[in-house]
Amino acid sequence: MTPHDALTELLHARHSCRAFRPDPVPRDVIETILTDAGRAASWCNAQPWKIYLTSGDQTEAFRTTMLDAFDTKSSSCDFDPPTGYTGAHLERRRTCGMQLYDAVGIGRGDRAARSAQMRENYRFFGAPHVALIASAGELGTYGALDCGGFITSFCLSAQSQGIATIPQAALAFYANEVRAFFDIPEDFKVLAAISFGYADTDHPANQFRTERAPLDDLVTWRG
């Protein structure tokens, strides 16, 4: 297998895992994933990401904090969330949502079940670990962009070692609670998280895969 073949296989195999087994990932595997992810490109090699990683009792404490935030707190974001979804973006979002609802047997009009499924984000889908990612505030949009590269590299390294992941912007919607839990400095902004562990491969939520748009929908060719 060529390096490109191996990369392509990882890219196609990786998916957002929405049900995990409780088994913890060995510390040396986590350290390898983090070291690999740290090779991501960043503007002027600033490496703006700051990672807060939970295991064991700390994951459970963070889970409790985030479920309480979802149930009782008002949203607070360090970065502006999307102002809306239109056109192809809206269609892709709807398709992804309906694939998930169909997989877990949620009907189109069942708002209570949809809310319960949304709440699973704050339970980390049962994952034993969470990597919370904050970005240096002074670097603004470009620091956040660099952290996106870190997230992708993290997910691919994890996939190569049999570890499932799901990047989650949802946790950043309660930035105040996240900041308090981890004691994050004010000069860093809460960006996203990655819940990770071993996939529950039998769970219905892990039985669907999203499609990708064809190149001509995404690329304007010149020359």
C-alpha positions as protocol buffer text, in pm:
chain_id: "A"
residue {
  index: 1
  type: MET
  ca { x: 0 y: 0 z: 0 }
}
residue {
  index: 2
  type: THR
  ca { x: 137 y: 341 z: -95 }
}
residue {
  index: 3
  type: PRO
  ca { x: 134 y: 630 z: 155 }
}
residue {
  index: 4
  type: HIS
  ca { x: -143 y: 792 z: -50 }
}
residue {
  index: 5
  type: ASP
  ca { x: -349 y: 473 z: -42 }
}
residue {
  index: 6
  type: ALA
  ca { x: -307 y: 456 z: 335 }
}
residue {
  index: 7
  type: LEU
  ca { x: -414 y: 819 z: 375 }
}
residue {
  index: 8
  type: THR
  ca { x: -714 y: 772 z: 148 }
}
residue {
  index: 9
  type: GLU
  ca { x: -820 y: 466 z: 347 }
}
residue {
  index: 10
  type: LEU
  ca { x: -804 y: 663 z: 672 }
}
residue {
  index: 11
  type: LEU
  ca { x: -998 y: 957 z: 527 }
}
residue {
  index: 12
  type: HIS
  ca { x: -1276 y: 729 z: 405 }
}
residue {
  index: 13
  type: ALA
  ca { x: -1286 y: 519 z: 722 }
}
residue {
  index: 14
  type: ARG
  ca { x: -1304 y: 811 z: 964 }
}
residue {
  index: 15
  type: HIS
  ca { x: -1653 y: 914 z: 1067 }
}
residue {
  index: 16
  type: SER
  ca { x: -1820 y: 1096 z: 1356 }
}
residue {
  index: 17
  type: CYS
  ca { x: -1878 y: 828 z: 1617 }
}
residue {
  index: 18
  type: ARG
  ca { x: -2200 y: 878 z: 1816 }
}
residue {
  index: 19
  type: ALA
  ca { x: -2179 y: 582 z: 2054 }
}
residue {
  index: 20
  type: PHE
  ca { x: -1870 y: 470 z: 2246 }
}
residue {
  index: 21
  type: ARG
  ca { x: -1774 y: 181 z: 2469 }
}
residue {
  index: 22
  type: PRO
  ca { x: -1660 y: 283 z: 2819 }
}
residue {
  index: 23
  type: ASP
  ca { x: -1314 y: 123 z: 2787 }
}
residue {
  index: 24
  type: PRO
  ca { x: -1036 y: 380 z: 2842 }
}
residue {
  index: 25
  type: VAL
  ca { x: -768 y: 440 z: 2578 }
}
residue {
  index: 26
  type: PRO
  ca { x: -413 y: 365 z: 2703 }
}
residue {
  index: 27
  type: ARG
  ca { x: -213 y: 675 z: 2796 }
}
residue {
  index: 28
  type: ASP
  ca { x: 67 y: 599 z: 2547 }
}
residue {
  index: 29
  type: VAL
  ca { x: -185 y: 581 z: 2260 }
}
residue {
  index: 30
  type: ILE
  ca { x: -333 y: 918 z: 2361 }
}
residue {
  index: 31
  type: GLU
  ca { x: 13 y: 1071 z: 2377 }
}
residue {
  index: 32
  type: THR
  ca { x: 91 y: 941 z: 2027 }
}
residue {
  index: 33
  type: ILE
  ca { x: -231 y: 1092 z: 1892 }
}
residue {
  index: 34
  type: LEU
  ca { x: -154 y: 1429 z: 2051 }
}
residue {
  index: 35
  type: THR
  ca { x: 205 y: 1425 z: 1923 }
}
residue {
  index: 36
  type: ASP
  ca { x: 85 y: 1345 z: 1571 }
}
residue {
  index: 37
  type: ALA
  ca { x: -183 y: 1614 z: 1585 }
}
residue {
  index: 38
  type: GLY
  ca { x: 79 y: 1867 z: 1694 }
}
residue {
  index: 39
  type: ARG
  ca { x: 244 y: 1829 z: 1353 }
}
residue {
  index: 40
  type: ALA
  ca { x: -47 y: 2021 z: 1198 }
}
residue {
  index: 41
  type: ALA
  ca { x: 49 y: 2332 z: 1004 }
}
residue {
  index: 42
  type: SER
  ca { x: -3 y: 2668 z: 1174 }
}
residue {
  index: 43
  type: TRP
  ca { x: 61 y: 3028 z: 1078 }
}
residue {
  index: 44
  type: CYS
  ca { x: 426 y: 3112 z: 1165 }
}
residue {
  index: 45
  type: ASN
  ca { x: 433 y: 2783 z: 1358 }
}
residue {
  index: 46
  type: ALA
  ca { x: 240 y: 2959 z: 1637 }
}
residue {
  index: 47
  type: GLN
  ca { x: 66 y: 2632 z: 1738 }
}
residue {
  index: 48
  type: PRO
  ca { x: -223 y: 2824 z: 1898 }
}
residue {
  index: 49
  type: TRP
  ca { x: -407 y: 2520 z: 2036 }
}
residue {
  index: 50
  type: LYS
  ca { x: -432 y: 2453 z: 2409 }
}
residue {
  index: 51
  type: ILE
  ca { x: -567 y: 2109 z: 2497 }
}
residue {
  index: 52
  type: TYR
  ca { x: -749 y: 2005 z: 2815 }
}
residue {
  index: 53
  type: LEU
  ca { x: -786 y: 1628 z: 2816 }
}
residue {
  index: 54
  type: THR
  ca { x: -1008 y: 1428 z: 3049 }
}
residue {
  index: 55
  type: SER
  ca { x: -1004 y: 1064 z: 3155 }
}
residue {
  index: 56
  type: GLY
  ca { x: -1177 y: 860 z: 3425 }
}
residue {
  index: 57
  type: ASP
  ca { x: -1342 y: 1061 z: 3703 }
}
residue {
  index: 58
  type: GLN
  ca { x: -1261 y: 1389 z: 3531 }
}
residue {
  index: 59
  type: THR
  ca { x: -1455 y: 1284 z: 3221 }
}
residue {
  index: 60
  type: GLU
  ca { x: -1750 y: 1195 z: 3443 }
}
residue {
  index: 61
  type: ALA
  ca { x: -1731 y: 1527 z: 3625 }
}
residue {
  index: 62
  type: PHE
  ca { x: -1712 y: 1717 z: 3297 }
}
residue {
  index: 63
  type: ARG
  ca { x: -2004 y: 1511 z: 3161 }
}
residue {
  index: 64
  type: THR
  ca { x: -2215 y: 1610 z: 3460 }
}
residue {
  index: 65
  type: THR
  ca { x: -2118 y: 1975 z: 3416 }
}
residue {
  index: 66
  type: MET
  ca { x: -2210 y: 1982 z: 3049 }
}
residue {
  index: 67
  type: LEU
  ca { x: -2540 y: 1796 z: 3092 }
}
residue {
  index: 68
  type: ASP
  ca { x: -2637 y: 2045 z: 3362 }
}
residue {
  index: 69
  type: ALA
  ca { x: -2538 y: 2333 z: 3131 }
}
residue {
  index: 70
  type: PHE
  ca { x: -2756 y: 2195 z: 2850 }
}
residue {
  index: 71
  type: ASP
  ca { x: -3048 y: 2140 z: 3086 }
}
residue {
  index: 72
  type: THR
  ca { x: -3036 y: 2465 z: 3284 }
}
residue {
  index: 73
  type: LYS
  ca { x: -2798 y: 2727 z: 3144 }
}
residue {
  index: 74
  type: SER
  ca { x: -2814 y: 2988 z: 2870 }
}
residue {
  index: 75
  type: SER
  ca { x: -2582 y: 2955 z: 2572 }
}
residue {
  index: 76
  type: SER
  ca { x: -2248 y: 3141 z: 2581 }
}
residue {
  index: 77
  type: CYS
  ca { x: -1996 y: 3136 z: 2295 }
}
residue {
  index: 78
  type: ASP
  ca { x: -1644 y: 3273 z: 2262 }
}
residue {
  index: 79
  type: PHE
  ca { x: -1667 y: 3254 z: 1881 }
}
residue {
  index: 80
  type: ASP
  ca { x: -1972 y: 3367 z: 1685 }
}
residue {
  index: 81
  type: PRO
  ca { x: -2178 y: 3063 z: 1579 }
}
residue {
  index: 82
  type: PRO
  ca { x: -2313 y: 3034 z: 1223 }
}
residue {
  index: 83
  type: THR
  ca { x: -2576 y: 3296 z: 1144 }
}
residue {
  index: 84
  type: GLY
  ca { x: -2767 y: 3046 z: 931 }
}
residue {
  index: 85
  type: TYR
  ca { x: -2759 y: 2766 z: 677 }
}
residue {
  index: 86
  type: THR
  ca { x: -2888 y: 2819 z: 324 }
}
residue {
  index: 87
  type: GLY
  ca { x: -2864 y: 2648 z: -13 }
}
residue {
  index: 88
  type: ALA
  ca { x: -2635 y: 2345 z: -36 }
}
residue {
  index: 89
  type: HIS
  ca { x: -2517 y: 2395 z: 323 }
}
residue {
  index: 90
  type: LEU
  ca { x: -2874 y: 2367 z: 450 }
}
residue {
  index: 91
  type: GLU
  ca { x: -2944 y: 2063 z: 235 }
}
residue {
  index: 92
  type: ARG
  ca { x: -2631 y: 1881 z: 357 }
}
residue {
  index: 93
  type: ARG
  ca { x: -2716 y: 1965 z: 719 }
}
residue {
  index: 94
  type: ARG
  ca { x: -3069 y: 1835 z: 681 }
}
residue {
  index: 95
  type: THR
  ca { x: -2953 y: 1518 z: 510 }
}
residue {
  index: 96
  type: CYS
  ca { x: -2703 y: 1444 z: 787 }
}
residue {
  index: 97
  type: GLY
  ca { x: -2966 y: 1504 z: 1054 }
}
residue {
  index: 98
  type: MET
  ca { x: -3224 y: 1283 z: 884 }
}
residue {
  index: 99
  type: GLN
  ca { x: -2969 y: 1005 z: 839 }
}
residue {
  index: 100
  type: LEU
  ca { x: -2903 y: 1012 z: 1213 }
}
residue {
  index: 101
  type: TYR
  ca { x: -3271 y: 1025 z: 1306 }
}
residue {
  index: 102
  type: ASP
  ca { x: -3355 y: 741 z: 1069 }
}
residue {
  index: 103
  type: ALA
  ca { x: -3067 y: 532 z: 1208 }
}
residue {
  index: 104
  type: VAL
  ca { x: -3187 y: 565 z: 1568 }
}
residue {
  index: 105
  type: GLY
  ca { x: -3558 y: 548 z: 1486 }
}
residue {
  index: 106
  type: ILE
  ca { x: -3663 y: 907 z: 1556 }
}
residue {
  index: 107
  type: GLY
  ca { x: -3972 y: 1020 z: 1366 }
}
residue {
  index: 108
  type: ARG
  ca { x: -3987 y: 1353 z: 1184 }
}
residue {
  index: 109
  type: GLY
  ca { x: -4232 y: 1508 z: 1430 }
}
residue {
  index: 110
  type: ASP
  ca { x: -4084 y: 1368 z: 1751 }
}
residue {
  index: 111
  type: ARG
  ca { x: -3933 y: 1681 z: 1904 }
}
residue {
  index: 112
  type: ALA
  ca { x: -3876 y: 1523 z: 2245 }
}
residue {
  index: 113
  type: ALA
  ca { x: -3669 y: 1243 z: 2093 }
}
residue {
  index: 114
  type: ARG
  ca { x: -3472 y: 1492 z: 1883 }
}
residue {
  index: 115
  type: SER
  ca { x: -3394 y: 1697 z: 2192 }
}
residue {
  index: 116
  type: ALA
  ca { x: -3284 y: 1382 z: 2374 }
}
residue {
  index: 117
  type: GLN
  ca { x: -3054 y: 1298 z: 2084 }
}
residue {
  index: 118
  type: MET
  ca { x: -2911 y: 1651 z: 2091 }
}
residue {
  index: 119
  type: ARG
  ca { x: -2849 y: 1606 z: 2464 }
}
residue {
  index: 120
  type: GLU
  ca { x: -2622 y: 1311 z: 2379 }
}
residue {
  index: 121
  type: ASN
  ca { x: -2366 y: 1568 z: 2258 }
}
residue {
  index: 122
  type: TYR
  ca { x: -2327 y: 1680 z: 2619 }
}
residue {
  index: 123
  type: ARG
  ca { x: -2297 y: 1322 z: 2741 }
}
residue {
  index: 124
  type: PHE
  ca { x: -2013 y: 1290 z: 2489 }
}
residue {
  index: 125
  type: PHE
  ca { x: -2202 y: 993 z: 2342 }
}
residue {
  index: 126
  type: GLY
  ca { x: -2061 y: 786 z: 2627 }
}
residue {
  index: 127
  type: ALA
  ca { x: -1696 y: 850 z: 2534 }
}
residue {
  index: 128
  type: PRO
  ca { x: -1436 y: 788 z: 2807 }
}
residue {
  index: 129
  type: HIS
  ca { x: -1220 y: 1084 z: 2701 }
}
residue {
  index: 130
  type: VAL
  ca { x: -1266 y: 1442 z: 2586 }
}
residue {
  index: 131
  type: ALA
  ca { x: -1000 y: 1669 z: 2435 }
}
residue {
  index: 132
  type: LEU
  ca { x: -1122 y: 2027 z: 2483 }
}
residue {
  index: 133
  type: ILE
  ca { x: -952 y: 2271 z: 2247 }
}
residue {
  index: 134
  type: ALA
  ca { x: -901 y: 2637 z: 2323 }
}
residue {
  index: 135
  type: SER
  ca { x: -736 y: 2883 z: 2087 }
}
residue {
  index: 136
  type: ALA
  ca { x: -516 y: 3182 z: 2167 }
}
residue {
  index: 137
  type: GLY
  ca { x: -757 y: 3473 z: 2147 }
}
residue {
  index: 138
  type: GLU
  ca { x: -503 y: 3721 z: 2012 }
}
residue {
  index: 139
  type: LEU
  ca { x: -470 y: 3511 z: 1694 }
}
residue {
  index: 140
  type: GLY
  ca { x: -839 y: 3545 z: 1613 }
}
residue {
  index: 141
  type: THR
  ca { x: -985 y: 3370 z: 1311 }
}
residue {
  index: 142
  type: TYR
  ca { x: -650 y: 3238 z: 1193 }
}
residue {
  index: 143
  type: GLY
  ca { x: -571 y: 3079 z: 1526 }
}
residue {
  index: 144
  type: ALA
  ca { x: -908 y: 2901 z: 1506 }
}
residue {
  index: 145
  type: LEU
  ca { x: -827 y: 2798 z: 1148 }
}
residue {
  index: 146
  type: ASP
  ca { x: -498 y: 2645 z: 1263 }
}
residue {
  index: 147
  type: CYS
  ca { x: -684 y: 2453 z: 1534 }
}
residue {
  index: 148
  type: GLY
  ca { x: -901 y: 2302 z: 1261 }
}
residue {
  index: 149
  type: GLY
  ca { x: -587 y: 2145 z: 1120 }
}
residue {
  index: 150
  type: PHE
  ca { x: -504 y: 2009 z: 1466 }
}
residue {
  index: 151
  type: ILE
  ca { x: -853 y: 1855 z: 1493 }
}
residue {
  index: 152
  type: THR
  ca { x: -824 y: 1685 z: 1154 }
}
residue {
  index: 153
  type: SER
  ca { x: -478 y: 1549 z: 1234 }
}
residue {
  index: 154
  type: PHE
  ca { x: -598 y: 1425 z: 1573 }
}
residue {
  index: 155
  type: CYS
  ca { x: -889 y: 1238 z: 1415 }
}
residue {
  index: 156
  type: LEU
  ca { x: -674 y: 1076 z: 1147 }
}
residue {
  index: 157
  type: SER
  ca { x: -406 y: 966 z: 1393 }
}
residue {
  index: 158
  type: ALA
  ca { x: -675 y: 822 z: 1618 }
}
residue {
  index: 159
  type: GLN
  ca { x: -838 y: 640 z: 1327 }
}
residue {
  index: 160
  type: SER
  ca { x: -503 y: 485 z: 1233 }
}
residue {
  index: 161
  type: GLN
  ca { x: -485 y: 333 z: 1583 }
}
residue {
  index: 162
  type: GLY
  ca { x: -841 y: 203 z: 1600 }
}
residue {
  index: 163
  type: ILE
  ca { x: -973 y: 493 z: 1809 }
}
residue {
  index: 164
  type: ALA
  ca { x: -1304 y: 655 z: 1715 }
}
residue {
  index: 165
  type: THR
  ca { x: -1365 y: 1030 z: 1738 }
}
residue {
  index: 166
  type: ILE
  ca { x: -1628 y: 1297 z: 1702 }
}
residue {
  index: 167
  type: PRO
  ca { x: -1532 y: 1666 z: 1679 }
}
residue {
  index: 168
  type: GLN
  ca { x: -1793 y: 1869 z: 1868 }
}
residue {
  index: 169
  type: ALA
  ca { x: -1860 y: 2239 z: 1837 }
}
residue {
  index: 170
  type: ALA
  ca { x: -2165 y: 2186 z: 2060 }
}
residue {
  index: 171
  type: LEU
  ca { x: -1961 y: 2208 z: 2379 }
}
residue {
  index: 172
  type: ALA
  ca { x: -1839 y: 2556 z: 2283 }
}
residue {
  index: 173
  type: PHE
  ca { x: -2200 y: 2678 z: 2307 }
}
residue {
  index: 174
  type: TYR
  ca { x: -2153 y: 2672 z: 2686 }
}
residue {
  index: 175
  type: ALA
  ca { x: -1814 y: 2840 z: 2695 }
}
residue {
  index: 176
  type: ASN
  ca { x: -1870 y: 2992 z: 3041 }
}
residue {
  index: 177
  type: GLU
  ca { x: -1919 y: 2650 z: 3202 }
}
residue {
  index: 178
  type: VAL
  ca { x: -1629 y: 2498 z: 3006 }
}
residue {
  index: 179
  type: ARG
  ca { x: -1398 y: 2783 z: 3104 }
}
residue {
  index: 180
  type: ALA
  ca { x: -1490 y: 2748 z: 3471 }
}
residue {
  index: 181
  type: PHE
  ca { x: -1445 y: 2370 z: 3473 }
}
residue {
  index: 182
  type: PHE
  ca { x: -1097 y: 2376 z: 3321 }
}
residue {
  index: 183
  type: ASP
  ca { x: -992 y: 2716 z: 3460 }
}
residue {
  index: 184
  type: ILE
  ca { x: -909 y: 2832 z: 3109 }
}
residue {
  index: 185
  type: PRO
  ca { x: -724 y: 3168 z: 3097 }
}
residue {
  index: 186
  type: GLU
  ca { x: -922 y: 3463 z: 2969 }
}
residue {
  index: 187
  type: ASP
  ca { x: -678 y: 3514 z: 2680 }
}
residue {
  index: 188
  type: PHE
  ca { x: -779 y: 3176 z: 2531 }
}
residue {
  index: 189
  type: LYS
  ca { x: -1114 y: 3110 z: 2364 }
}
residue {
  index: 190
  type: VAL
  ca { x: -1314 y: 2789 z: 2386 }
}
residue {
  index: 191
  type: LEU
  ca { x: -1330 y: 2653 z: 2033 }
}
residue {
  index: 192
  type: ALA
  ca { x: -1443 y: 2289 z: 2018 }
}
residue {
  index: 193
  type: ALA
  ca { x: -1386 y: 1945 z: 2164 }
}
residue {
  index: 194
  type: ILE
  ca { x: -1313 y: 1594 z: 2043 }
}
residue {
  index: 195
  type: SER
  ca { x: -1482 y: 1307 z: 2225 }
}
residue {
  index: 196
  type: PHE
  ca { x: -1295 y: 983 z: 2165 }
}
residue {
  index: 197
  type: GLY
  ca { x: -1260 y: 619 z: 2260 }
}
residue {
  index: 198
  type: TYR
  ca { x: -1350 y: 280 z: 2119 }
}
residue {
  index: 199
  type: ALA
  ca { x: -1661 y: 275 z: 1901 }
}
residue {
  index: 200
  type: ASP
  ca { x: -1971 y: 80 z: 1993 }
}
residue {
  index: 201
  type: THR
  ca { x: -1993 y: -65 z: 1644 }
}
residue {
  index: 202
  type: ASP
  ca { x: -2333 y: -228 z: 1707 }
}
residue {
  index: 203
  type: HIS
  ca { x: -2509 y: 94 z: 1806 }
}
residue {
  index: 204
  type: PRO
  ca { x: -2761 y: 220 z: 1545 }
}
residue {
  index: 205
  type: ALA
  ca { x: -2611 y: 572 z: 1556 }
}
residue {
  index: 206
  type: ASN
  ca { x: -2290 y: 433 z: 1406 }
}
residue {
  index: 207
  type: GLN
  ca { x: -2456 y: 257 z: 1113 }
}
residue {
  index: 208
  type: PHE
  ca { x: -2479 y: 546 z: 864 }
}
residue {
  index: 209
  type: ARG
  ca { x: -2218 y: 744 z: 671 }
}
residue {
  index: 210
  type: THR
  ca { x: -2243 y: 1090 z: 520 }
}
residue {
  index: 211
  type: GLU
  ca { x: -2160 y: 1159 z: 156 }
}
residue {
  index: 212
  type: ARG
  ca { x: -1922 y: 1421 z: 17 }
}
residue {
  index: 213
  type: ALA
  ca { x: -2005 y: 1671 z: -254 }
}
residue {
  index: 214
  type: PRO
  ca { x: -1851 y: 1624 z: -600 }
}
residue {
  index: 215
  type: LEU
  ca { x: -1558 y: 1846 z: -685 }
}
residue {
  index: 216
  type: ASP
  ca { x: -1750 y: 2056 z: -936 }
}
residue {
  index: 217
  type: ASP
  ca { x: -1985 y: 2164 z: -655 }
}
residue {
  index: 218
  type: LEU
  ca { x: -1690 y: 2291 z: -452 }
}
residue {
  index: 219
  type: VAL
  ca { x: -1417 y: 2398 z: -693 }
}
residue {
  index: 220
  type: THR
  ca { x: -1408 y: 2688 z: -940 }
}
residue {
  index: 221
  type: TRP
  ca { x: -1154 y: 2581 z: -1201 }
}
residue {
  index: 222
  type: ARG
  ca { x: -942 y: 2844 z: -1375 }
}
residue {
  index: 223
  type: GLY
  ca { x: -709 y: 2735 z: -1651 }
}
